[in-house]
Amino acid sequence: MRLLVTGASGLLGLNLAIQASTEHPVTGVVRSHRLSGAPFEVRQADLCASGEIEHLLDETRPDAIIHCAAMAILDECEAEPGRAWQVNAELPGLLGRAARTHGCQFVTLSTDGVFDGLGNDYRETDQPNPLSVYARSKLAGEKAAAEAYPDALIVRSNFYGWSLRGVRSLAEHFFYNLKDGRPVYGFADVVFCPLLVNDLAGLLLEMVEKQLTGLYHVFSRSGLSKYEFGMALARACDLDASLIKKISIEEAGLKAARSPHLEMCSARTTAALGRDLPGPVDGLAEFYRLYQEGYPERLLAMGGN
């Protein structure tokens, strides 16, 4: 199975492409961050440019496209709503249409942020109410993908792990601050259901192999606050948990609105795969093991640093 992975320099795209390349031919697409020494073919392309998607698919002829590219920093989306809409809302539809024309599977990633966080145990059938530019653009991207390709697989998730430059995930933020002895804040009033990105990558590949279609929630099987997540990470990585201070979301002064309580239900995914998904801290031991084995340094080297 030939895979095309967009956003191959991002947190999910890079880890997914590396993991998939052990069993499949993979082409990873990057826009501006060049990669060197990656264990997969790398193509540089601006997928929003006219004709670029068709040219790429004609050359690579994938059996499945896994679309991980996104404008994902919430405050940047607030500052550049036009760009956020182009990347997050319009591009999934363009890729879905092209995938349907070329007869290949199409997977696009979305977010728990499509909900306002005022409910609980959110399922795929619950009504979204996005609060930020990022969340609204991602929900529009879901709709664009489904309209362009009714058999698309649309996955909402939330994940952490090691990234190209070590600055893209909450886990890295906690880890590097604690490792250097710096105090760090954790939101006590923001609940989420995170997965280790490597676990999510494996789940996505399994869902592609099963040729699942439609909307799925792929989250840890229970939720916890971001403060609790930081405390669990400190314990798993043998770091000083006393450096983590509780803070409320209101005290942070962030530009983009955040949904406070995003406890998600992944029962549909569990039924489709025939097993439970990991718990919210189950991946932390593997996160630390990867650090001890030098995985973050290998990723950094791919970025040319």
Rosetta silent file (secondary structure, phi, psi, omega in degrees, C-alpha in Angstrom):
SEQUENCE: MRLLVTGASGLLGLNLAIQASTEHPVTGVVRSHRLSGAPFEVRQADLCASGEIEHLLDETRPDAIIHCAAMAILDECEAEPGRAWQVNAELPGLLGRAARTHGCQFVTLSTDGVFDGLGNDYRETDQPNPLSVYARSKLAGEKAAAEAYPDALIVRSNFYGWSLRGVRSLAEHFFYNLKDGRPVYGFADVVFCPLLVNDLAGLLLEMVEKQLTGLYHVFSRSGLSKYEFGMALARACDLDASLIKKISIEEAGLKAARSPHLEMCSARTTAALGRDLPGPVDGLAEFYRLYQEGYPERLLAMGGN
SCORE:     score description
SCORE:     0.000 S_00000001
   1 L     0.000  118.903  179.052    0.000    0.000    0.000 S_00000001
   2 L   -86.461  127.421 -176.609    1.535    3.301   -1.128 S_00000001
   3 E  -113.609  139.811  170.459    0.865    6.129    1.322 S_00000001
   4 E  -114.398  120.199 -177.503    0.969    9.875    0.843 S_00000001
   5 E  -115.095  116.794  176.307    1.267   11.738    4.157 S_00000001
   6 E   -86.393  159.795 -178.186    0.797   15.506    4.180 S_00000001
   7 L    65.717   39.099 -171.536    2.304   17.675    6.904 S_00000001
   8 L   -74.551   -0.935  171.274    5.265   15.305    7.108 S_00000001
   9 L  -103.662   -2.988 -179.838    7.323   17.753    9.159 S_00000001
  10 L   -84.515  174.483 -175.557    4.545   18.191   11.744 S_00000001
  11 H   -57.159  -52.755 -179.670    4.047   16.313   14.985 S_00000001
  12 H   -77.388  -46.647 -175.281    1.637   13.701   13.636 S_00000001
  13 H   -58.183  -43.257 -178.584    2.744   13.642   10.010 S_00000001
  14 H   -66.983  -49.704 -179.141    6.404   13.004   10.788 S_00000001
  15 H   -64.276  -37.935  177.617    5.821   10.286   13.380 S_00000001
  16 H   -64.671  -45.980 -178.601    3.184    8.639   11.186 S_00000001
  17 H   -63.461  -40.724  178.017    5.404    8.666    8.096 S_00000001
  18 H   -62.502  -47.585 -177.425    8.332    7.190   10.031 S_00000001
  19 H   -65.847  -43.197 -178.246    6.167    4.456   11.540 S_00000001
  20 H   -67.705  -30.612 -174.967    4.380    3.623    8.290 S_00000001
  21 L   -68.186  -12.357  176.209    7.641    3.464    6.325 S_00000001
  22 L   -73.357  -17.975 -178.212    8.652    0.293    8.170 S_00000001
  23 L  -128.819  -15.704 -173.786    5.918   -1.581    6.256 S_00000001
  24 L  -135.521  151.492  168.287    4.794    0.636    3.351 S_00000001
  25 L   -68.874  127.592 -175.116    6.260    2.894    0.662 S_00000001
  26 E  -126.250  134.236  167.799    5.630    6.417    1.991 S_00000001
  27 E  -112.794  121.864  178.347    5.847    9.834    0.389 S_00000001
  28 E  -102.196  132.026 -177.929    5.829   12.662    2.915 S_00000001
  29 E  -104.802  127.694  175.871    4.794   16.119    1.751 S_00000001
  30 E  -122.525  154.427  178.581    6.250   19.231    3.393 S_00000001
  31 L   -99.898  -55.450 -174.732    5.636   22.868    2.552 S_00000001
  32 L  -124.718  -27.000  180.000    8.449   24.904    4.104 S_00000001
  33 L   -86.564  107.368  178.718   10.319   22.707    6.604 S_00000001
  34 L   -71.223  147.996  176.017   12.829   20.654    4.658 S_00000001
  35 L  -119.701  142.574  175.319   13.675   17.150    5.873 S_00000001
  36 L  -133.719  138.828  179.098   16.945   15.310    5.394 S_00000001
  37 L    76.548   14.738  177.627   17.725   11.703    6.209 S_00000001
  38 L   -72.551  148.314 -178.732   14.079   10.733    6.674 S_00000001
  39 L   -82.257   28.659  177.496   13.293    7.022    6.112 S_00000001
  40 L  -150.313  162.764  177.869   10.713    7.918    3.464 S_00000001
  41 E   -68.827  137.245 -179.269   10.531    9.889    0.234 S_00000001
  42 E  -117.317  130.415  174.511   10.070   13.618    0.834 S_00000001
  43 E  -120.035  136.107  175.930    8.329   16.012   -1.569 S_00000001
  44 E  -100.498  125.599 -176.400    8.169   19.760   -1.067 S_00000001
  45 L  -159.457  146.073  170.820    4.906   21.286   -2.284 S_00000001
  46 L   -97.874  100.947 -173.303    2.396   24.013   -1.510 S_00000001
  47 L   -68.161  -14.920  177.574   -0.827   22.014   -1.703 S_00000001
  48 L   -83.600  -10.877 -179.670   -2.887   25.198   -1.773 S_00000001
  49 L   -76.363  144.845 -177.219   -1.253   26.256   -5.058 S_00000001
  50 L   -58.678  129.251  175.694   -3.259   25.688   -8.241 S_00000001
  51 L    80.377   -7.109 -173.591   -2.602   22.313   -9.878 S_00000001
  52 H   -69.615  -38.791 -179.091   -0.151   21.152   -7.194 S_00000001
  53 H   -65.508  -47.493 -179.459   -2.321   18.354   -5.790 S_00000001
  54 H   -60.451  -42.393  179.433   -3.067   16.827   -9.198 S_00000001
  55 H   -61.644  -43.326 -178.560    0.595   16.982  -10.167 S_00000001
  56 H   -65.109  -44.627 -178.740    1.612   15.298   -6.907 S_00000001
  57 H   -69.761  -35.238  176.230   -0.952   12.489   -7.192 S_00000001
  58 H   -61.706  -35.943 -177.470   -0.118   11.874  -10.852 S_00000001
  59 H   -82.236  -38.837 -173.502    3.533   11.374   -9.881 S_00000001
  60 H   -95.558  -27.087  178.271    3.156    9.395   -6.640 S_00000001
  61 L    45.633   62.916 -178.932   -0.064    7.437   -7.321 S_00000001
  62 L   -75.894  156.305  170.930   -0.845    6.610   -3.679 S_00000001
  63 L   -85.562  -23.947  178.881   -3.329    4.010   -2.520 S_00000001
  64 E  -150.552  140.935  173.694   -4.205    6.210    0.464 S_00000001
  65 E  -109.703  127.523  173.656   -3.719    9.846    1.454 S_00000001
  66 E  -113.484  109.236 -171.249   -3.443   10.656    5.154 S_00000001
  67 E   -92.962  101.634 -179.014   -3.879   14.392    5.495 S_00000001
  68 L  -104.953  -14.126 -176.689   -2.084   15.631    8.632 S_00000001
  69 L   -64.828  138.866  179.596   -1.103   19.125    7.460 S_00000001
  70 L  -164.081  159.194  165.317   -2.834   21.935    9.329 S_00000001
  71 L   -94.242  102.250 -162.612   -2.440   25.397   10.732 S_00000001
  72 L  -112.508   -5.434  178.076   -2.668   24.199   14.308 S_00000001
  73 L   -86.244  114.900 -168.069   -1.436   26.973   16.615 S_00000001
  74 H   -58.826  -44.937 -177.537   -4.645   28.542   17.894 S_00000001
  75 H   -69.790  -28.834  174.315   -3.404   32.088   18.430 S_00000001
  76 H   -67.429  -37.141  177.113   -1.776   32.135   14.980 S_00000001
  77 H   -64.561  -38.230  177.161   -5.133   31.178   13.488 S_00000001
  78 H   -63.334  -37.177 -178.160   -6.757   34.107   15.309 S_00000001
  79 H   -76.974  -29.103 -177.863   -4.114   36.434   13.860 S_00000001
  80 L  -129.003   68.000 -175.410   -4.353   35.005   10.312 S_00000001
  81 H   -64.118  -33.131  179.064   -7.937   33.801    9.827 S_00000001
  82 H   -64.199  -45.718  177.954   -7.731   33.899    6.016 S_00000001
  83 H   -65.507  -41.489  178.576   -4.718   31.611    5.931 S_00000001
  84 H   -59.859  -41.549 -179.303   -6.262   29.340    8.588 S_00000001
  85 H   -67.097  -40.747  179.273   -9.409   28.985    6.503 S_00000001
  86 H   -61.406  -46.081 -175.219   -7.449   28.191    3.346 S_00000001
  87 H   -77.866  -47.580 -171.882   -5.350   25.494    5.037 S_00000001
  88 H   -87.391  -31.120 -175.092   -7.805   23.990    7.520 S_00000001
  89 H   -99.365  -44.293 -173.568  -11.171   24.452    5.804 S_00000001
  90 H   -86.515  -40.977 -174.078  -10.553   24.443    2.049 S_00000001
  91 H   -60.524  -41.247  177.734   -7.574   22.108    1.590 S_00000001
  92 H   -57.700  -35.988  177.301   -9.289   18.954    2.973 S_00000001
  93 H   -68.120  -41.143  178.600  -12.006   19.380    0.347 S_00000001
  94 H   -63.823  -43.725  178.814   -9.490   19.837   -2.458 S_00000001
  95 H   -67.922  -40.888  178.308   -7.550   16.756   -1.384 S_00000001
  96 H   -61.422  -42.917  178.800  -10.706   14.721   -0.898 S_00000001
  97 H   -62.476  -43.315  179.925  -11.935   15.582   -4.395 S_00000001
  98 H   -66.807  -40.081  178.676   -8.570   14.658   -5.899 S_00000001
  99 H   -62.217  -41.833  178.896   -8.420   11.406   -3.912 S_00000001
 100 H   -63.405  -42.709  178.496  -11.864   10.418   -5.142 S_00000001
 101 H   -61.307  -39.613 -177.128  -10.859   11.162   -8.749 S_00000001
 102 H   -87.086   -2.357  175.773   -7.703    9.078   -8.390 S_00000001
 103 L    71.515   32.777  178.733   -9.523    6.220   -6.663 S_00000001
 104 L  -117.831  159.111  176.886   -7.523    6.213   -3.429 S_00000001
 105 E   -65.013  153.686  177.982   -8.536    6.236    0.217 S_00000001
 106 E  -136.856  127.663  178.204   -8.608    9.577    1.974 S_00000001
 107 E  -123.396  131.989  174.831   -8.093   10.272    5.675 S_00000001
 108 E  -129.713  145.718 -175.516   -8.200   13.743    7.209 S_00000001
 109 E   -99.942  139.084  175.676   -7.512   14.749   10.806 S_00000001
 110 E  -130.895 -163.132 -165.790   -9.665   17.016   12.917 S_00000001
 111 E  -136.906  155.168  171.987   -9.871   18.090   16.537 S_00000001
 112 H   -67.154  -19.401 -177.819  -11.834   17.799   19.775 S_00000001
 113 H   -65.715   -5.160  175.559  -11.984   21.599   19.677 S_00000001
 114 H   -67.526  -13.436  176.859  -15.031   21.484   17.399 S_00000001
 115 L  -100.664  154.723 -176.653  -16.995   21.202   20.680 S_00000001
 116 L   -83.813   -7.283  176.735  -17.460   24.043   23.153 S_00000001
 117 L    76.683   15.993  178.750  -16.493   21.936   26.174 S_00000001
 118 L   -97.724   -5.831  178.377  -19.719   22.625   28.056 S_00000001
 119 L  -106.743 -149.339 -177.901  -20.949   19.038   27.746 S_00000001
 120 L  -160.560  148.917  173.516  -19.390   15.679   28.522 S_00000001
 121 L    55.610   52.301 -174.249  -18.514   12.375   26.871 S_00000001
 122 E   -65.285  132.510  176.255  -18.777   13.791   23.368 S_00000001
 123 L  -110.738  169.298 -178.753  -19.722   11.362   20.602 S_00000001
 124 L   -61.338  -26.894 -177.363  -19.551   11.703   16.826 S_00000001
 125 L   -85.077   -7.245 -179.669  -23.306   12.380   16.721 S_00000001
 126 L   -74.277  150.349 -176.006  -23.148   15.334   19.131 S_00000001
 127 L   -77.214  121.928  177.474  -23.626   18.836   17.750 S_00000001
 128 L   -70.572  156.970  172.979  -20.353   20.789   17.428 S_00000001
 129 L  -152.275   78.177 -175.083  -20.019   24.380   18.606 S_00000001
 130 L   -69.198  144.593 -174.002  -16.480   25.615   17.844 S_00000001
 131 L  -105.220  -19.432 -173.154  -15.229   28.651   19.772 S_00000001
 132 L  -121.741  168.005  174.191  -12.074   29.733   17.892 S_00000001
 133 H   -58.176  -45.288  179.563  -10.940   30.419   14.335 S_00000001
 134 H   -57.095  -51.732 -176.207   -8.912   27.204   14.464 S_00000001
 135 H   -65.264  -40.776  179.063  -11.853   25.091   15.613 S_00000001
 136 H   -65.085  -38.981 -179.551  -14.313   26.663   13.173 S_00000001
 137 H   -70.026  -35.142  178.602  -11.909   26.134   10.276 S_00000001
 138 H   -69.573  -38.831  176.899  -11.301   22.504   11.233 S_00000001
 139 H   -64.581  -40.024  176.248  -15.035   21.793   11.431 S_00000001
 140 H   -63.639  -34.331  176.503  -15.458   23.382    8.003 S_00000001
 141 H   -65.883  -37.724  174.655  -12.637   21.122    6.777 S_00000001
 142 H   -58.284  -48.847 -177.529  -14.523   18.060    8.018 S_00000001
 143 H   -64.516  -40.557  179.436  -17.592   19.129    6.077 S_00000001
 144 H   -63.507  -41.724  179.403  -15.583   19.937    2.947 S_00000001
 145 H   -64.889  -44.512 -178.278  -13.898   16.523    3.016 S_00000001
 146 H   -65.728  -37.432  178.949  -17.191   14.668    3.527 S_00000001
 147 H   -70.783  -39.433 -178.907  -18.890   16.562    0.711 S_00000001
 148 H   -73.383  -32.025 -174.318  -15.996   16.052   -1.702 S_00000001
 149 L  -145.865   89.830 -177.006  -15.507   12.379   -0.820 S_00000001
 150 L   -56.831  -23.296  178.657  -18.424   10.708    1.048 S_00000001
 151 L   -94.917   16.261  176.194  -16.228    7.663    1.770 S_00000001
 152 L   -66.554  153.292  171.650  -13.500    9.728    3.447 S_00000001
 153 E  -102.131  118.623 -178.072  -12.304    8.749    6.919 S_00000001
 154 E  -112.895  119.863 -173.477  -12.473   11.768    9.225 S_00000001
 155 E  -118.618  120.696  169.883  -10.680   11.361   12.551 S_00000001
 156 E   -92.808  135.553 -179.198  -10.927   13.704   15.501 S_00000001
 157 E  -156.362  174.871  173.425   -8.094   13.325   17.985 S_00000001
 158 L  -146.659  130.969 -169.026   -5.765   15.009   20.478 S_00000001
 159 E  -147.599  163.196  178.362   -2.174   13.862   20.786 S_00000001
 160 E  -141.161  164.799  178.390    1.283   14.506   22.196 S_00000001
 161 L   160.369 -165.206 -179.399    4.787   13.260   21.467 S_00000001
 162 L   -91.417  134.196 -176.590    8.207   14.190   20.131 S_00000001
 163 L  -117.116  176.115 -173.855    8.331   16.675   17.266 S_00000001
 164 L   -56.374  -43.632 -177.308   10.884   17.870   14.738 S_00000001
 165 L  -118.405    9.299  172.698   12.154   20.757   16.857 S_00000001
 166 L    76.804   20.202 -175.003   10.801   19.797   20.262 S_00000001
 167 L  -130.257   12.729 -170.644    8.252   22.583   20.592 S_00000001
 168 L  -102.797   -9.371 -176.751    4.960   21.252   19.197 S_00000001
 169 L  -128.316  154.363  178.825    3.363   19.251   21.996 S_00000001
 170 H   -59.222  -37.343 -179.622    2.266   19.852   25.577 S_00000001
 171 H   -62.672  -41.451  177.181    4.344   16.890   26.707 S_00000001
 172 H   -63.792  -40.143  179.160    7.519   18.445   25.297 S_00000001
 173 H   -59.228  -49.586  177.325    6.663   21.741   27.019 S_00000001
 174 H   -62.477  -48.635 -172.876    6.354   20.027   30.386 S_00000001
 175 H   -60.016  -52.249 -173.559    9.350   17.749   29.837 S_00000001
 176 H   -70.227  -35.227  175.486   11.939   20.302   28.770 S_00000001
 177 H   -65.379  -46.655 -179.421   10.938   22.883   31.379 S_00000001
 178 H   -66.439  -39.827  179.312   11.020   20.324   34.176 S_00000001
 179 H   -60.017  -35.230 -179.189   14.250   18.796   32.916 S_00000001
 180 L   -92.470    7.638  176.328   15.917   22.224   33.093 S_00000001
 181 L    74.989   22.712 -179.453   14.471   22.951   36.527 S_00000001
 182 L   -97.274  138.472  174.755   12.090   25.666   35.380 S_00000001
 183 L   -62.688  149.002 -179.597    8.632   26.132   36.914 S_00000001
 184 E  -143.906  147.226 -178.121    5.783   25.388   34.532 S_00000001
 185 E   -99.853  147.571  175.171    2.036   25.969   34.677 S_00000001
 186 E  -132.831  132.380 -179.384   -0.712   23.427   34.028 S_00000001
 187 E   -69.511  121.589  178.534   -4.370   24.229   33.490 S_00000001
 188 L   -85.924  -12.956 -175.425   -6.408   22.635   36.283 S_00000001
 189 L  -115.981   19.554  175.086   -9.703   23.485   34.598 S_00000001
 190 L  -121.472  115.922 -176.638   -9.042   22.192   31.070 S_00000001
 191 E  -106.450  136.242  178.375   -9.803   18.482   30.542 S_00000001
 192 E  -144.876  172.919 -176.300   -8.679   16.513   27.481 S_00000001
 193 L  -128.480   75.531 -171.587   -8.186   12.908   26.293 S_00000001
 194 L   -82.452  152.622  171.808   -4.697   12.728   24.769 S_00000001
 195 E  -120.333  146.834  168.440   -2.961    9.878   22.957 S_00000001
 196 E   -62.369  133.200 -174.182    0.744    9.372   22.372 S_00000001
 197 H   -58.332  -32.646  179.300    1.273   10.303   18.727 S_00000001
 198 H   -68.061  -36.090  174.691    2.971    6.964   18.030 S_00000001
 199 H   -67.033  -43.478  178.417   -0.105    5.125   19.321 S_00000001
 200 H   -60.983  -41.594  178.779   -2.350    7.340   17.205 S_00000001
 201 H   -58.009  -44.829  178.547   -0.204    6.634   14.135 S_00000001
 202 H   -63.414  -39.075  178.452   -0.649    2.898   14.625 S_00000001
 203 H   -66.125  -41.004  178.571   -4.393    3.291   15.065 S_00000001
 204 H   -63.100  -42.717  179.525   -4.697    5.379   11.900 S_00000001
 205 H   -64.286  -37.902  177.834   -2.785    2.802    9.864 S_00000001
 206 H   -66.314  -38.763  179.154   -5.038    0.053   11.219 S_00000001
 207 H   -67.273  -36.145  175.519   -8.130    2.065   10.312 S_00000001
 208 H   -65.241  -44.661 -179.597   -6.796    2.554    6.779 S_00000001
 209 H   -62.747  -33.064  177.328   -6.118   -1.162    6.452 S_00000001
 210 L   -82.773   -4.033  178.254   -9.688   -1.884    7.571 S_00000001
 211 L    56.595   43.389  176.934  -10.904    0.703    5.021 S_00000001
 212 L   -70.154  148.109  177.664  -13.060    2.490    7.576 S_00000001
 213 L  -133.805  159.589  179.260  -15.086    5.451    6.366 S_00000001
 214 E    96.776 -166.289 -174.028  -16.999    8.231    8.077 S_00000001
 215 E   -97.997  129.839 -179.843  -16.373   10.165   11.287 S_00000001
 216 E  -134.132  140.975  169.196  -14.512    8.604   14.227 S_00000001
 217 E   -93.255  125.381  179.765  -13.325    9.840   17.604 S_00000001
 218 E  -126.199   90.940 -175.519   -9.853    8.478   18.394 S_00000001
 219 L  -133.982  169.559  171.738   -8.947    9.594   21.917 S_00000001
 220 L   -63.361  157.294 -169.779   -7.720    8.097   25.152 S_00000001
 221 L   -76.515   -5.521  173.648  -10.433    6.165   26.934 S_00000001
 222 L  -152.829  169.761 -175.889  -10.781    8.737   29.730 S_00000001
 223 L  -112.093  168.310  174.733   -9.875   12.344   30.390 S_00000001
 224 E  -157.885  163.497  179.137   -7.743   14.342   32.802 S_00000001
 225 E   -77.126  161.589  179.279   -6.772   17.977   33.320 S_00000001
 226 H   -67.859  -28.980  172.400   -3.658   19.377   31.730 S_00000001
 227 H   -64.408  -46.738  179.001   -2.263   19.903   35.228 S_00000001
 228 H   -62.999  -36.894  177.074   -2.855   16.226   36.024 S_00000001
 229 H   -62.029  -45.006  178.431   -1.225   15.275   32.735 S_00000001
 230 H   -61.137  -40.725  178.540    1.878   17.279   33.649 S_00000001
 231 H   -63.613  -42.836  178.854    2.046   15.625   37.059 S_00000001
 232 H   -64.292  -39.389  178.249    1.752   12.172   35.481 S_00000001
 233 H   -63.491  -43.417  179.322    4.483   13.030   32.979 S_00000001
 234 H   -58.530  -43.155  179.465    6.785   14.193   35.761 S_00000001
 235 H   -65.693  -43.217 -177.411    6.318   10.885   37.581 S_00000001
 236 H   -66.847  -30.762 -175.191    6.816    8.804   34.427 S_00000001
 237 L  -104.781   10.951  177.388    9.981   10.699   33.447 S_00000001
 238 L    56.217   49.673  179.517   11.438   10.975   36.968 S_00000001
 239 L  -116.328  167.722 -174.020   11.208   14.777   37.021 S_00000001
 240 L   -81.230  101.026 -177.574   10.364   17.211   39.822 S_00000001
 241 H   -68.754  -19.531 -179.530    6.576   17.468   39.900 S_00000001
 242 H   -67.588  -13.711  177.693    6.716   20.233   42.538 S_00000001
 243 H   -77.521  -12.211 -178.265    7.752   22.637   39.757 S_00000001
 244 E   -88.842  124.638 -178.085    4.280   22.335   38.187 S_00000001
 245 E  -112.587  138.526  177.193    1.874   25.027   39.367 S_00000001
 246 E   -71.844  142.248  175.687   -1.892   25.013   38.896 S_00000001
 247 E  -147.115  153.199  175.191   -3.396   27.790   36.827 S_00000001
 248 L   -95.384  157.739 -178.929   -6.844   28.490   35.387 S_00000001
 249 H   -61.990  -32.103 -179.451   -7.447   29.118   31.707 S_00000001
 250 H   -67.796  -30.186 -179.138   -8.680   32.627   32.503 S_00000001
 251 H   -74.140  -16.461 -171.430   -5.366   33.540   34.126 S_00000001
 252 H   -77.645  -23.834  179.369   -3.357   32.636   31.023 S_00000001
 253 L    67.571   37.009 -179.004   -4.411   35.600   28.864 S_00000001
 254 L   -80.633  149.535 -178.376   -4.626   33.585   25.663 S_00000001
 255 L   -72.767  -49.370 -175.514   -6.033   35.162   22.493 S_00000001
 256 L   -85.091  139.735  176.156   -8.064   32.223   21.203 S_00000001
 257 L   -67.331  138.694  176.431  -10.939   30.763   23.206 S_00000001
 258 L  -113.783  142.716  176.031  -10.327   27.231   24.492 S_00000001
 259 L   -78.417  128.865 -170.421  -12.985   24.633   25.236 S_00000001
 260 L   -78.700  -32.472 -172.189  -12.709   23.760   28.950 S_00000001
 261 E  -134.555   98.115 -175.984  -13.962   20.189   29.211 S_00000001
 262 L  -115.681   67.892  173.348  -13.316   17.869   26.288 S_00000001
 263 L   -87.627  120.924 -169.090  -13.958   14.381   27.596 S_00000001
 264 E  -112.064  150.011  177.139  -14.533   12.332   24.463 S_00000001
 265 L  -105.795  121.184  179.507  -16.206    9.003   23.733 S_00000001
 266 L  -109.092   28.610 -175.881  -14.347    6.706   21.320 S_00000001
 267 H   -59.979  -35.452 -179.892  -16.800    3.802   21.546 S_00000001
 268 H   -64.358  -41.280  178.362  -17.300    3.719   17.771 S_00000001
 269 H   -67.717  -42.971  178.261  -13.564    3.309   17.197 S_00000001
 270 H   -57.633  -42.924  179.865  -13.292    0.708   19.957 S_00000001
 271 H   -66.693  -39.693 -177.926  -16.071   -1.320   18.311 S_00000001
 272 H   -68.841  -34.712 -177.235  -14.494   -1.027   14.860 S_00000001
 273 H   -94.646  -15.291  176.106  -11.055   -2.121   16.064 S_00000001
 274 L    78.339   23.664  178.332  -12.261   -4.684   18.580 S_00000001
 275 L  -162.744  161.921  177.195  -10.286   -3.410   21.566 S_00000001
 276 L   -71.186  151.735  172.867  -10.003   -0.562   24.054 S_00000001
 277 L   -86.367  162.093 -178.766   -7.903    2.483   23.258 S_00000001
 278 L   -62.041  159.308  172.089   -5.055    3.491   25.611 S_00000001
 279 L   -77.319  170.826 -172.364   -5.664    5.527   28.754 S_00000001
 280 L   -67.626  -19.179  178.723   -4.598    9.188   28.890 S_00000001
 281 L  -118.604    5.599 -177.275   -1.232    8.487   30.537 S_00000001
 282 L   -62.613  -28.025 -177.342   -0.558    5.000   29.179 S_00000001
 283 L   -85.333   -3.881 -173.554    1.805    6.375   26.534 S_00000001
 284 H   -69.004  -33.759  176.692    4.020    8.332   28.918 S_00000001
 285 H   -63.905  -40.969  177.654    6.369    5.415   29.638 S_00000001
 286 H   -68.679  -38.219  175.571    6.914    4.982   25.892 S_00000001
 287 H   -55.252  -45.249 -179.498    7.348    8.760   25.517 S_00000001
 288 H   -72.492  -37.788  178.121   10.182    8.620   28.058 S_00000001
 289 H   -61.029  -41.774  177.733   11.678    5.452   26.573 S_00000001
 290 H   -61.144  -39.314  176.912   11.887    7.162   23.182 S_00000001
 291 H   -62.534  -46.271 -178.031   13.710   10.067   24.824 S_00000001
 292 H   -63.511  -28.389  179.527   16.188    7.725   26.488 S_00000001
 293 L   -87.137    2.150  176.820   16.856    6.040   23.140 S_00000001
 294 L    84.102   17.680 -178.239   17.665    9.358   21.462 S_00000001
 295 H   -62.109  -42.827  178.278   14.534    9.609   19.319 S_00000001
 296 H   -60.065  -36.940  178.261   14.131   13.395   19.743 S_00000001
 297 H   -66.388  -35.815  178.100   17.716   13.922   18.569 S_00000001
 298 H   -66.806  -39.150  176.956   17.085   11.804   15.474 S_00000001
 299 H   -65.228  -44.184 -179.867   14.048   13.911   14.629 S_00000001
 300 H   -59.424  -38.839  178.878   16.008   17.110   15.172 S_00000001
 301 H   -64.238  -31.877  178.110   18.717   15.875   12.803 S_00000001
 302 H   -66.768  -25.195  178.143   16.089   15.374   10.091 S_00000001
 303 L   -84.097    2.075  176.183   15.303   19.063   10.361 S_00000001
 304 L    79.920   18.664  179.886   18.873   19.965    9.519 S_00000001
 305 L  -101.534    0.000    0.000   19.763   21.348   12.945 S_00000001
